Amino acid sequence: MTTNNTHTSATTAPGTGPLWQDLTDALNALIAAGQFPNFRNLYGPGNDWQHQPYASTPFHTYAPWVVFDLSTRQFTLSTRERTLGGEHFASARRKRR
């Protein structure tokens, strides 16, 4: 993959520039493979009204989803069915007494 370091931002945290470049390269590779990532946000009563970003492609129903797992607080590779079925939602919040 080719890298393009001419568009690095001065506001990037020190040492994270290569990580952003890796993300850029990965996204460009998905586009080159005809996957065209689509970024969205799950938000509603199913996940206790917490924002839950995910990336998928609308062009291939079999394609994996990358979703932010609310219980582990990390992105994970999943499927549409598992994500929409609530597998990556946070566990129920404890009620205050």
Secondary structure, DSSP 8 states (H G I E B T S, - for coil): ----GGG--TTS-TT-HHHHHHHHHHHHHHHHTT---EEEEE-SGGGTT--EEEEE-TT-TTS-EEEEETTTTEEEEE-HHHHHTTTTS--------
